[in-house]
Amino acid sequence: MSKVELSLPDRIDNDIRRLVDQGEFVNRDQAVEELLSMGMSAYNTTSTDDSQGPEENLFSQAVEDQQDPAARSDTGDDYSF
């Protein structure tokens, strides 16, 4: 794990201290690590082969999985018109 030294504005430092005091995080290191991770994930820094984001991919996959009952090719039923 790499170490990083940074300077924070007093407002941010106070917010982190308040979150730790409220029990949202075990300690300051955990708070900084998790808050940075959440910020990085908001920018979607992971590289994927898809040009779409995960929300669009899930939606399009659900649509692709649907089948039109009129287009079914199974001929297992005895009814015909």
C-alpha positions in Angstrom: 0.0 0.0 0.0 1.4 3.4 -0.9 1.5 6.3 1.5 0.3 9.7 0.6 0.8 13.0 2.4 -1.8 15.7 1.7 -3.0 19.0 3.0 -6.7 19.4 3.5 -8.7 22.6 4.0 -9.9 23.0 7.6 -13.5 22.4 6.5 -12.8 19.0 5.0 -10.6 18.1 8.0 -13.4 19.0 10.4 -15.9 17.0 8.3 -13.7 13.9 8.5 -13.2 14.3 12.2 -16.9 14.7 12.7 -17.7 11.5 10.7 -15.1 9.6 12.8 -16.6 11.0 16.1 -20.1 10.0 15.0 -18.9 6.4 14.5 -19.2 6.4 10.7 -15.6 5.3 10.5 -13.3 3.5 12.9 -10.5 6.0 12.6 -9.2 8.8 10.4 -7.2 6.5 8.1 -10.2 4.4 7.3 -12.3 7.5 6.7 -9.8 9.0 4.3 -9.3 5.7 2.5 -13.0 5.0 2.0 -13.9 8.6 1.1 -11.1 8.6 -1.6 -12.3 5.2 -2.9 -15.9 6.5 -3.2 -14.6 9.6 -5.0 -12.6 7.6 -7.4 -15.5 5.2 -8.2 -17.6 8.2 -8.9 -15.2 9.0 -11.8 -15.5 5.4 -13.0 -11.7 5.0 -13.2 -11.8 1.3 -14.0 -11.3 0.5 -17.6 -13.8 -1.7 -19.3 -14.2 -3.1 -22.8 -17.8 -1.7 -23.0 -18.3 1.9 -24.0 -21.5 1.9 -22.0 -21.7 2.4 -18.3 -22.9 -0.4 -16.0 -26.4 1.0 -15.9 -26.9 1.1 -19.6 -25.3 -2.4 -20.0 -27.7 -3.9 -17.4 -30.7 -2.3 -19.1 -29.7 -3.4 -22.6 -29.0 -6.9 -21.5 -32.5 -7.2 -19.9 -34.1 -6.0 -23.1 -32.0 -8.4 -25.2 -33.0 -11.3 -22.9 -36.7 -10.6 -23.5 -38.5 -12.7 -26.2 -41.5 -11.8 -28.3 -44.1 -14.6 -27.7 -45.2 -14.3 -31.3 -41.7 -14.8 -32.6 -41.2 -18.1 -30.7 -40.1 -21.0 -33.0 -41.1 -23.9 -30.7 -43.8 -26.0 -32.3 -44.4 -28.2 -29.2 -48.1 -27.1 -28.7 -50.9 -28.9 -30.4 -52.9 -25.8 -31.2 -52.7 -24.2 -34.7 -54.7 -21.8 -36.6 
